[in-house]
């Protein structure tokens, strides 16, 4: 099973997207190397995001992606193993049986990504899932087995509907943007 795919973007386009996303971080949160938070996860109004990151519109156009669903900024030190898009599900089994149009995310590295790891897991026990809120299904990591991992050093499309988490191996905050679309751009995967 394929969990993630690093995107092959034009260097100049990725540089423009990275610069514009970094400017949002500076304006909204501060200088990346000086930010010290454990977890901030904020969604940005789609129209405002596309206005502030015009190079992203070029990316969408070049890749035949019609509509942005959500753009979020994540400033984190570690992220517990979880599954995204669990809204309305009362159990992991219910989530697995649900038909979802939004299983993929594209994560865009901004700062302190080389010192982190995104990992995918499988459950060792049926009761590993712990519902924390209506946005995520969290898991007890001692009831999971790591099955794959990667370092987010370039824009990467990933399966957000599978159990995954992130660890940082230094004391700095990792900063990424995560984008999702009205329909998954499966043709990029």
DRENTI-914522 format. One record per residue: residue in three letters; x, y, z of N, C-alpha, C in turn. Coordinates in Angstrom, 1 decimal. Layout:
N
<"ALA",<X,Y,Z>,<X,Y,Z>,<X,Y,Z>>
...
//
This chain:
189
<"UNK",<0.9,-1.2,0.0>,<0.0,0.0,0.0>,<0.9,1.2,0.0>>
<"UNK",<0.5,2.2,-0.8>,<1.3,3.4,-0.9>,<0.7,4.5,0.2>>
<"UNK",<1.6,5.0,1.0>,<1.2,5.9,2.0>,<1.4,7.4,1.7>>
<"UNK",<2.5,7.6,0.9>,<2.8,9.0,0.6>,<3.6,9.1,-0.8>>
<"UNK",<3.6,10.3,-1.4>,<4.4,10.5,-2.6>,<4.9,11.9,-2.6>>
<"UNK",<6.2,12.0,-2.7>,<6.9,13.3,-2.8>,<6.5,13.9,-4.2>>
<"UNK",<6.1,15.1,-4.2>,<5.7,15.7,-5.5>,<6.9,16.3,-6.2>>
<"UNK",<6.9,16.1,-7.5>,<7.9,16.6,-8.4>,<7.5,18.0,-8.9>>
<"UNK",<7.8,19.0,-8.2>,<7.4,20.4,-8.6>,<8.6,21.1,-9.2>>
<"UNK",<8.2,22.0,-10.1>,<9.2,23.0,-10.7>,<9.9,23.7,-9.5>>
<"UNK",<11.2,23.8,-9.6>,<12.0,24.4,-8.5>,<11.5,25.9,-8.2>>
<"UNK",<11.4,26.6,-9.3>,<11.0,28.0,-9.1>,<9.6,28.2,-8.5>>
<"UNK",<8.7,27.3,-8.9>,<7.3,27.4,-8.4>,<7.3,27.0,-6.9>>
<"UNK",<8.0,25.9,-6.5>,<8.1,25.5,-5.1>,<8.8,26.6,-4.3>>
<"UNK",<9.8,27.3,-4.8>,<10.5,28.4,-4.1>,<9.5,29.5,-3.9>>
<"UNK",<8.7,29.9,-4.9>,<7.7,30.9,-4.7>,<6.6,30.5,-3.6>>
<"UNK",<6.1,29.3,-3.7>,<5.1,28.9,-2.7>,<5.7,28.9,-1.3>>
<"UNK",<6.9,28.4,-1.2>,<7.6,28.3,0.1>,<7.8,29.7,0.7>>
<"UNK",<8.3,30.7,-0.2>,<8.5,32.0,0.3>,<7.2,32.7,0.7>>
<"UNK",<6.1,32.5,0.0>,<4.8,33.1,0.3>,<4.2,32.5,1.5>>
<"UNK",<4.3,31.2,1.7>,<3.8,30.5,2.9>,<4.6,31.0,4.1>>
<"UNK",<5.9,31.1,4.0>,<6.8,31.5,5.1>,<6.4,33.0,5.5>>
<"UNK",<6.0,33.8,4.5>,<5.6,35.2,4.8>,<4.3,35.1,5.7>>
<"UNK",<3.4,34.2,5.4>,<2.2,34.1,6.3>,<2.7,33.7,7.7>>
<"UNK",<3.6,32.8,7.9>,<4.1,32.4,9.2>,<4.6,33.6,9.9>>
<"UNK",<5.5,34.4,9.3>,<6.1,35.6,9.9>,<5.1,36.6,10.3>>
<"UNK",<4.1,36.9,9.4>,<3.1,37.9,9.7>,<2.1,37.5,10.7>>
<"UNK",<1.8,36.2,10.8>,<0.7,35.7,11.7>,<1.3,35.1,13.0>>
<"UNK",<2.5,34.6,13.0>,<3.0,33.8,14.1>,<4.3,34.3,14.6>>
<"UNK",<5.2,34.9,13.8>,<6.5,35.3,14.2>,<7.6,34.7,13.4>>
<"UNK",<8.8,35.0,13.7>,<10.0,34.4,13.0>,<10.1,32.9,13.3>>
<"UNK",<10.1,32.0,12.3>,<10.1,30.6,12.5>,<11.1,30.1,13.6>>
<"UNK",<12.3,30.5,13.5>,<13.3,30.0,14.5>,<13.0,30.4,15.9>>
<"UNK",<12.2,31.5,16.1>,<11.9,32.0,17.4>,<10.6,31.5,18.0>>
<"UNK",<9.8,30.8,17.2>,<8.5,30.3,17.7>,<8.7,29.1,18.6>>
<"UNK",<8.2,29.1,19.8>,<8.3,28.0,20.7>,<6.9,27.6,21.2>>
<"UNK",<6.3,26.7,20.4>,<5.0,26.2,20.8>,<5.0,24.7,20.7>>
<"UNK",<4.1,24.0,21.5>,<4.0,22.6,21.4>,<3.0,22.2,20.2>>
<"UNK",<1.9,23.0,20.1>,<0.9,22.7,19.0>,<0.0,23.8,18.8>>
<"UNK",<0.1,24.3,17.5>,<-0.9,25.3,17.0>,<-1.3,24.8,15.7>>
<"UNK",<-2.6,24.7,15.5>,<-3.2,24.2,14.2>,<-4.2,25.2,13.8>>
<"UNK",<-4.0,25.9,12.8>,<-5.0,27.0,12.4>,<-5.3,26.9,11.0>>
<"UNK",<-6.6,26.9,10.7>,<-7.1,27.0,9.3>,<-7.2,28.4,8.8>>
<"UNK",<-6.9,28.6,7.6>,<-6.9,29.9,6.9>,<-8.1,30.0,5.9>>
<"UNK",<-8.8,31.1,5.9>,<-9.8,31.2,4.9>,<-9.3,31.0,3.5>>
<"UNK",<-10.0,30.2,2.7>,<-9.4,29.8,1.4>,<-9.1,30.9,0.5>>
<"UNK",<-10.1,31.9,0.4>,<-9.8,33.0,-0.5>,<-8.6,33.8,0.0>>
<"UNK",<-8.5,34.0,1.3>,<-7.4,34.8,1.8>,<-6.1,34.0,1.6>>
<"UNK",<-6.1,32.7,1.8>,<-4.9,31.9,1.5>,<-4.5,32.0,0.1>>
<"UNK",<-5.4,31.9,-0.9>,<-5.1,32.0,-2.3>,<-4.6,33.4,-2.7>>
<"UNK",<-5.1,34.4,-2.0>,<-4.7,35.8,-2.2>,<-3.2,35.9,-1.7>>
<"UNK",<-2.9,35.3,-0.5>,<-1.6,35.5,0.1>,<-0.5,34.6,-0.5>>
<"UNK",<-1.0,33.5,-1.2>,<-0.1,32.6,-1.8>,<-0.5,32.4,-3.3>>
<"UNK",<-0.3,33.4,-4.1>,<-0.7,33.3,-5.5>,<0.0,32.2,-6.3>>
<"UNK",<1.2,31.9,-5.9>,<1.9,30.8,-6.6>,<1.1,29.4,-6.4>>
<"UNK",<0.4,29.3,-5.3>,<-0.4,28.1,-5.1>,<-1.5,28.0,-6.1>>
<"UNK",<-2.1,29.1,-6.6>,<-3.1,29.1,-7.6>,<-2.4,28.5,-8.9>>
<"UNK",<-1.2,28.9,-9.2>,<-0.5,28.3,-10.3>,<-0.3,26.8,-10.2>>
<"UNK",<0.1,26.4,-9.0>,<0.2,24.9,-8.7>,<-1.1,24.2,-9.0>>
<"UNK",<-2.2,24.8,-8.5>,<-3.5,24.2,-8.7>,<-3.9,24.1,-10.2>>
<"UNK",<-3.6,25.2,-10.9>,<-4.0,25.2,-12.3>,<-3.1,24.2,-13.1>>
<"UNK",<-1.8,24.2,-12.9>,<-0.9,23.3,-13.6>,<-1.3,21.8,-13.3>>
<"UNK",<-1.8,21.5,-12.2>,<-2.1,20.2,-11.8>,<-3.6,19.8,-11.8>>
<"UNK",<-4.4,20.6,-12.5>,<-5.8,20.4,-12.7>,<-6.6,20.1,-11.4>>
<"UNK",<-6.3,20.9,-10.4>,<-7.0,20.9,-9.2>,<-8.0,22.0,-9.1>>
<"UNK",<-9.2,21.7,-9.0>,<-10.3,22.8,-9.2>,<-10.5,23.6,-8.0>>
<"UNK",<-10.7,23.0,-6.8>,<-11.1,23.7,-5.7>,<-10.4,23.3,-4.4>>
<"UNK",<-9.9,24.3,-3.7>,<-9.3,24.1,-2.4>,<-10.4,23.9,-1.4>>
<"UNK",<-10.2,22.9,-0.5>,<-11.2,22.6,0.6>,<-10.7,23.3,1.8>>
<"UNK",<-9.4,23.2,2.2>,<-9.0,23.7,3.4>,<-7.5,23.9,3.4>>
<"UNK",<-7.0,25.0,4.0>,<-5.5,25.2,4.1>,<-5.3,25.5,5.6>>
<"UNK",<-4.4,24.7,6.1>,<-4.1,24.8,7.5>,<-2.6,25.0,7.8>>
<"UNK",<-2.2,25.7,8.8>,<-0.8,25.8,9.2>,<-0.7,25.0,10.5>>
<"UNK",<0.4,24.2,10.6>,<0.6,23.4,11.8>,<2.0,23.7,12.3>>
<"UNK",<2.0,24.2,13.6>,<3.2,24.5,14.3>,<3.2,23.5,15.4>>
<"UNK",<4.1,22.5,15.4>,<4.1,21.4,16.3>,<5.4,20.9,16.8>>
<"UNK",<5.5,20.3,17.9>,<6.7,19.6,18.4>,<6.5,18.1,18.1>>
<"UNK",<5.4,17.5,18.5>,<5.1,16.1,18.2>,<3.6,16.0,18.0>>
<"UNK",<3.2,15.1,17.2>,<1.8,14.8,16.9>,<1.5,13.4,17.2>>
<"UNK",<0.6,13.1,18.1>,<0.2,11.8,18.4>,<-0.4,11.0,17.2>>
<"UNK",<-0.2,9.7,17.2>,<-0.8,8.9,16.1>,<-2.3,9.2,16.0>>
<"UNK",<-2.7,9.4,14.8>,<-4.1,9.8,14.6>,<-4.5,9.5,13.1>>
<"UNK",<-5.8,9.7,12.9>,<-6.4,9.7,11.6>,<-7.2,10.9,11.4>>
<"UNK",<-7.1,11.6,10.3>,<-7.8,12.8,10.0>,<-9.2,12.5,9.4>>
<"UNK",<-10.0,13.5,9.3>,<-11.3,13.4,8.6>,<-12.3,12.5,9.3>>
<"UNK",<-12.2,12.4,10.6>,<-13.1,11.4,11.3>,<-14.4,12.0,11.7>>
<"UNK",<-14.7,13.2,11.3>,<-15.9,13.9,11.7>,<-17.1,13.1,11.6>>
<"UNK",<-17.9,13.0,12.6>,<-19.1,12.2,12.5>,<-19.0,10.7,12.8>>
<"UNK",<-17.8,10.3,13.1>,<-17.6,8.8,13.3>,<-17.5,8.6,14.8>>
<"UNK",<-18.1,7.5,15.3>,<-18.0,7.2,16.7>,<-17.0,6.2,17.0>>
<"UNK",<-16.4,5.5,16.0>,<-15.4,4.5,16.2>,<-14.5,4.4,15.0>>
<"UNK",<-13.3,3.8,15.2>,<-12.4,3.7,14.0>,<-13.0,2.7,13.0>>
<"UNK",<-13.7,1.7,13.5>,<-14.3,0.8,12.5>,<-15.4,1.5,11.7>>
<"UNK",<-16.2,2.3,12.3>,<-17.1,3.1,11.5>,<-16.4,4.0,10.5>>
<"UNK",<-15.3,4.6,10.9>,<-14.5,5.4,10.0>,<-14.0,4.6,8.8>>
<"UNK",<-13.5,3.4,9.0>,<-13.0,2.6,8.0>,<-14.0,2.2,7.0>>
<"UNK",<-15.3,2.1,7.4>,<-16.4,1.7,6.5>,<-17.0,2.8,5.8>>
<"UNK",<-16.7,4.0,6.2>,<-17.3,5.2,5.6>,<-16.6,5.5,4.2>>
<"UNK",<-17.4,6.0,3.3>,<-16.8,6.4,2.0>,<-16.5,7.8,2.0>>
<"UNK",<-15.2,8.2,1.9>,<-14.8,9.6,2.0>,<-14.2,10.0,0.7>>
<"UNK",<-14.4,11.3,0.3>,<-13.8,11.9,-0.9>,<-12.5,12.5,-0.6>>
<"UNK",<-12.2,12.8,0.7>,<-11.0,13.5,1.0>,<-10.1,12.7,1.9>>
<"UNK",<-9.3,11.9,1.3>,<-8.4,11.0,2.0>,<-7.0,11.5,1.9>>
<"UNK",<-6.7,12.4,1.0>,<-5.3,12.9,0.7>,<-5.1,14.3,1.2>>
<"UNK",<-3.9,14.6,1.6>,<-3.4,15.9,2.0>,<-2.1,16.1,1.3>>
<"UNK",<-1.8,17.4,1.0>,<-0.5,17.7,0.5>,<0.1,18.6,1.7>>
<"UNK",<1.2,18.1,2.2>,<1.9,18.8,3.2>,<3.1,19.5,2.6>>
<"UNK",<3.3,20.8,3.0>,<4.3,21.7,2.5>,<5.3,22.0,3.6>>
<"UNK",<6.5,21.6,3.6>,<7.5,21.9,4.7>,<7.9,23.3,4.7>>
<"UNK",<8.0,23.9,5.9>,<8.4,25.3,6.0>,<9.6,25.4,6.9>>
<"UNK",<9.6,24.8,8.0>,<10.7,25.0,9.0>,<10.9,23.8,9.9>>
<"UNK",<12.2,23.5,10.1>,<12.6,22.4,11.1>,<12.0,21.1,10.7>>
<"UNK",<11.9,20.8,9.4>,<11.3,19.5,8.9>,<12.4,18.4,8.9>>
<"UNK",<13.6,18.8,8.6>,<14.7,17.7,8.4>,<14.9,17.0,9.8>>
<"UNK",<14.5,17.6,10.9>,<14.7,17.0,12.2>,<13.4,16.4,12.7>>
<"UNK",<12.6,15.9,11.8>,<11.3,15.3,12.2>,<11.1,14.0,11.3>>
<"UNK",<10.1,13.2,11.8>,<9.7,12.0,11.0>,<8.2,11.9,11.1>>
<"UNK",<7.6,11.6,9.9>,<6.2,11.3,9.8>,<6.2,9.8,9.7>>
<"UNK",<5.4,9.1,10.5>,<5.3,7.7,10.5>,<3.9,7.2,10.3>>
<"UNK",<3.8,6.0,9.7>,<2.5,5.3,9.5>,<2.5,4.1,10.4>>
<"UNK",<1.3,3.7,10.9>,<1.2,2.6,11.9>,<0.0,1.7,11.5>>
<"UNK",<0.1,0.5,12.0>,<-1.0,-0.4,12.0>,<-1.3,-0.8,13.5>>
<"UNK",<-2.6,-1.1,13.7>,<-3.0,-1.4,15.1>,<-2.6,-2.9,15.5>>
<"UNK",<-2.2,-3.0,16.7>,<-1.9,-4.4,17.2>,<-3.0,-4.9,18.0>>
<"UNK",<-3.9,-4.0,18.5>,<-5.0,-4.4,19.3>,<-6.3,-3.6,18.8>>
<"UNK",<-7.4,-4.3,18.9>,<-8.7,-3.6,18.5>,<-9.1,-2.4,19.2>>
<"UNK",<-8.6,-2.3,20.5>,<-9.0,-1.1,21.3>,<-8.0,0.0,21.3>>
<"UNK",<-7.2,0.1,20.3>,<-6.1,1.1,20.2>,<-6.6,2.5,20.0>>
<"UNK",<-7.8,2.6,19.4>,<-8.3,3.9,19.1>,<-9.0,4.6,20.3>>
<"UNK",<-8.7,5.9,20.4>,<-9.3,6.7,21.5>,<-9.9,7.9,20.8>>
<"UNK",<-11.2,8.1,20.8>,<-11.8,9.3,20.2>,<-11.6,10.5,21.1>>
<"UNK",<-10.9,11.5,20.6>,<-10.6,12.7,21.4>,<-11.6,13.8,21.0>>
<"UNK",<-11.9,14.0,19.8>,<-12.8,15.0,19.4>,<-13.4,14.6,18.1>>
<"UNK",<-14.2,15.5,17.5>,<-14.9,15.0,16.2>,<-14.1,15.3,15.0>>
<"UNK",<-12.8,15.7,15.1>,<-12.0,16.0,14.0>,<-10.9,14.9,13.8>>
<"UNK",<-10.5,14.3,14.9>,<-9.4,13.3,14.8>,<-9.8,12.0,15.6>>
<"UNK",<-9.3,10.9,15.1>,<-9.3,9.7,16.0>,<-7.9,9.5,16.4>>
<"UNK",<-7.6,9.5,17.7>,<-6.2,9.3,18.2>,<-6.0,7.9,18.6>>
<"UNK",<-4.8,7.5,18.7>,<-4.4,6.1,19.0>,<-3.4,6.1,20.1>>
<"UNK",<-3.4,5.0,20.9>,<-2.4,4.7,21.9>,<-1.2,4.1,21.2>>
<"UNK",<-0.1,4.8,21.2>,<1.0,4.3,20.4>,<1.6,3.0,20.9>>
<"UNK",<1.4,2.6,22.1>,<1.9,1.3,22.6>,<1.1,0.2,22.0>>
<"UNK",<0.0,0.5,21.4>,<-0.8,-0.5,20.7>,<-0.7,-0.5,19.2>>
<"UNK",<0.4,0.2,18.7>,<0.6,0.3,17.3>,<2.0,-0.2,16.9>>
<"UNK",<2.1,-0.6,15.6>,<3.4,-1.0,15.1>,<3.7,-0.1,13.9>>
<"UNK",<4.9,0.6,13.9>,<5.3,1.4,12.8>,<5.5,0.6,11.6>>
<"UNK",<4.9,1.0,10.4>,<5.1,0.2,9.2>,<5.8,1.0,8.1>>
<"UNK",<5.9,2.3,8.2>,<6.6,3.1,7.2>,<6.8,4.5,7.8>>
<"UNK",<7.8,5.2,7.3>,<8.1,6.6,7.7>,<8.8,7.4,6.7>>
<"UNK",<8.8,8.7,6.8>,<9.6,9.5,5.9>,<9.8,10.9,6.6>>
<"UNK",<10.7,11.6,6.0>,<11.0,13.0,6.5>,<10.5,13.9,5.4>>
<"UNK",<9.7,14.9,5.9>,<9.0,15.8,5.0>,<9.9,17.0,4.6>>
<"UNK",<10.7,16.8,3.6>,<11.7,17.8,3.1>,<11.3,18.5,1.8>>
<"UNK",<10.2,18.0,1.2>,<9.7,18.6,0.0>,<8.2,18.4,0.0>>
<"UNK",<7.4,19.1,-0.8>,<5.9,18.9,-0.8>,<5.6,17.4,-1.1>>
<"UNK",<4.7,16.9,-0.2>,<4.4,15.5,-0.2>,<2.9,15.3,-0.1>>
<"UNK",<2.4,14.5,-1.0>,<1.0,14.1,-0.9>,<0.9,12.8,0.0>>
<"UNK",<0.0,12.8,1.0>,<0.0,11.7,1.9>,<-1.4,11.3,2.2>>
<"UNK",<-1.6,10.0,2.6>,<-2.8,9.5,3.0>,<-3.1,9.9,4.4>>
<"UNK",<-4.0,10.8,4.6>,<-4.4,11.3,5.9>,<-5.5,10.5,6.6>>
<"UNK",<-6.0,9.6,5.9>,<-7.1,8.7,6.4>,<-6.5,7.4,7.0>>
<"UNK",<-5.2,7.3,7.0>,<-4.5,6.1,7.6>,<-3.8,6.6,8.9>>
<"UNK",<-3.6,5.7,9.8>,<-3.0,6.1,11.1>,<-1.5,6.6,10.9>>
<"UNK",<-1.3,7.8,11.3>,<0.0,8.5,11.1>,<0.3,9.4,12.3>>
<"UNK",<1.5,9.8,12.5>,<1.9,10.7,13.5>,<3.2,11.3,13.2>>
<"UNK",<3.7,12.2,14.0>,<4.9,13.0,13.7>,<5.7,13.2,15.0>>
<"UNK",<7.0,13.0,14.9>,<7.9,13.3,16.0>,<9.0,14.3,15.5>>
<"UNK",<9.4,15.2,16.4>,<10.5,16.1,16.2>,<11.6,15.7,17.1>>
<"UNK",<12.9,15.7,16.5>,<14.0,15.2,17.2>,<14.9,16.3,17.8>>
<"UNK",<14.4,17.5,17.9>,<15.1,18.5,18.6>,<14.1,19.4,19.3>>
<"UNK",<14.5,20.5,19.9>,<13.6,21.2,20.8>,<12.9,22.4,20.0>>
<"UNK",<13.0,22.4,18.7>,<12.4,23.5,17.9>,<11.0,23.1,17.4>>
<"UNK",<10.2,24.1,17.1>,<8.9,23.8,16.5>,<9.0,23.6,15.0>>
<"UNK",<8.3,22.5,14.6>,<8.2,22.2,13.2>,<7.0,22.9,12.6>>
<"UNK",<7.2,23.5,11.4>,<6.2,24.3,10.8>,<5.9,23.7,9.4>>
<"UNK",<4.6,23.4,9.1>,<4.2,23.0,7.8>,<2.9,23.6,7.4>>
<"UNK",<2.5,23.6,6.2>,<1.2,23.9,5.7>,<0.6,22.6,5.2>>
<"UNK",<-0.7,22.4,5.5>,<-1.3,21.2,5.0>,<-2.6,21.6,4.2>>
<"UNK",<-2.7,21.1,2.9>,<-3.8,21.5,2.1>,<-4.6,20.3,1.7>>
<"UNK",<-5.9,20.5,1.6>,<-6.8,19.5,1.2>,<-7.7,20.1,0.1>>
<"UNK",<-8.3,19.3,-0.7>,<-9.1,19.8,-1.8>,<-10.5,19.2,-1.8>>
<"UNK",<-11.4,19.9,-2.6>,<-12.8,19.4,-2.6>,<-12.8,17.9,-3.1>>
<"UNK",<-12.0,17.6,-4.1>,<-11.9,16.2,-4.5>,<-10.4,15.9,-4.5>>
<"UNK",<-10.1,14.7,-4.0>,<-8.7,14.3,-3.9>,<-8.1,14.3,-5.3>>
<"UNK",<-6.9,14.9,-5.4>,<-6.2,14.9,-6.7>,<-5.4,13.6,-6.9>>
<"UNK",<-6.2,12.5,-7.1>,<-5.6,11.2,-7.2>,<-4.6,11.0,-8.3>>
<"UNK",<-4.9,11.8,-9.4>,<-4.0,11.7,-10.5>,<-2.5,12.1,-10.2>>
<"UNK",<-2.3,12.8,-9.0>,<-0.9,13.1,-8.6>,<-0.3,12.0,-7.8>>
<"UNK",<-1.2,11.1,-7.3>,<-0.7,10.0,-6.4>,<-0.2,8.9,-7.3>>
//
